[in-house]
């Protein structure tokens, strides 16, 4: 089971939809059980053949049930959310999808994170979990259109080679995605900031951009 | 004329070679006139049909002669170099190619620049020039092999739309390159840091990676 903490936002919904379309069981977590269930139902309507793989409820349920747990809260919500869920995440692979940014006069700018990145902040909040950074560069808008084909690489950063491998395999279950070994968790900083650049490119070109690594 | 300040390093040599192969006149600048001339001659031997487009000499000559001037010094050398060349760069388009990084125990890490990025540092050192950030993500190793075909995007960041357009057109003279409007000069920070991630990916895969933006 893949579960999503704060899974009712665009990025969480989009990833849940694509994993379910790949035949993976997903659980949408929310602060409100009702809202988690409602979003699960709505996603099922978007992709009826995948609906049996999607369920939803609270973030606590998501934390307990997931083998791999994705964090898709806004950056501002991560700290309080993870502090409360910490006991339930012991021993789990926790994937930080967050790219901290703000908009100022229409321009995206990275938010400086005291720990170095959202992923490193998650690691400091969850010392008994194995934190991995991934999926930060994917366009939520594209993920949420079931018949939109994807064309992007997911750069996976982790200090545990085993956890990195699990998340790379998971990423490649999504059609159109290639997983890239991005090295240690400290490198998630660069992947998170790359999202800010992509948001800026999206604005210049009126597109939903993503990236491919060339030269492989 | 495209000139390169600190053009004798791998990135400078590689870009000079590719521009000359595209039929653009290039000038390799160096602290030593003899070294600038010698590298120009060596590049001409690498690509004989392009040799008539390549000359070399001092950084001062490079600054005076170039219509567009690329900075390809190491980050550590940028400040002293540009302070000395400032009067000669008035009114020019100056392109920052620098990606500030250090290696610690085999791992690349971005160097924090007080001004925010190498490109913004160049801007603060050269208030009478128009600074553009570009070419930071290209693999010097690939650039330096004349028959190696390139497959990458060059993200161009500038506060002047006109200068950005000039540098985008210049980038696309290199075969295999597509130029991308990366927005304002502040975004060069993300492009510079992306280079650190690519260096890490190169190490993991034993490749020379670069990037393509998808979704356009």
Interface residues (C-beta under 8 A of the other chain):
Chain A: X107 X109 X110 X139 X142 X151 X152 X155 X180 X181 X182 X183 X184 X186 X187 X189 X190 X191 X193 X194 X196 X197 X198 X200 X201 X202 X203 X204 X205 X207 X208 X209 X210 X211 X212 X213 X214 X215 X216
Chain B: X107 X109 X110 X139 X142 X151 X152 X155 X180 X181 X182 X183 X184 X186 X187 X189 X190 X191 X193 X194 X196 X197 X198 X200 X201 X203 X204 X205 X207 X208 X209 X210 X211 X212 X213 X214 X215 X216
